[in-house]
Amino acid sequence: MNKKIALSNLVTSGACLQCSFGLAPSNLVVPPINKVLAKSPAATIMDKISMANIMPFGMCSSLANPTVAAATAAASGVLTPMPCIPVTPSPWSPGSLKVKLENKPALNQPSKCMCVWGGIITISSPGQTNVDVK
């Protein structure tokens, strides 16, 4: 029996991202190395590099982040957010099951990326809505 795979938007440079511990949205930065444009450069699951592809989310409120934990301890246990510096060693998951760009799965909107400080990074807006992938 064939399992039907739903279509979802291809993610491009400029996509709006949100972290579950971040206090502000951020935008995905995708250099044109994948050679595919859908209004702007298309992303793959490997566009996950902190401070190159994934920019800070304002302030971080995760106690797993050592700077937040130290500031919170110094404030007698009152949660004290500190500047966000995402740490994202793993690729976006799951990515497109069918479409590859430069031999890497294309990044689609349902994908998520994990920050080592416990944040779940989601794609709130894909950057374009004209191109769908499976």
C-alpha positions, 0 to 999 in steps of 0.5 A: 500500500502506498503511503501518501506523502503530503506536500509542504512549502520549500524553505528559502533564504529569509524564512522566519524562524522561531525558537521555543526559548527565544524571545524574538523571531529570526530569519534563515540565511541561505547562500546561493550555493545550492544553485536553486532559486524559488524567489531566493536561494532554496535551503537544505537540511544542512543550512543549520550553521549557527551565526551563518544560517541561523541567527540569534533569537534575541534573548534566550530563556533556557536554563540549560544555557550556561549564561542564562543559568549563571545570570539566574543564579546571580539574581537569586533564582529569578529567571534572567534571559541572556543574549541568544547564541544558537548552537545547532550541530544537527541538521534540520529534520526530517527535510524533504523525503523526495527532493534533493538539492546538491545531494542533500534533502531540501528543507521543507516547512514542517522541519525542525532544528534542535539547539543544544540548549533545549530549544526547538527551532521551527519555521513559522514562514517558509520565505515563499509559497509558490514551490511545494516539495514532498 
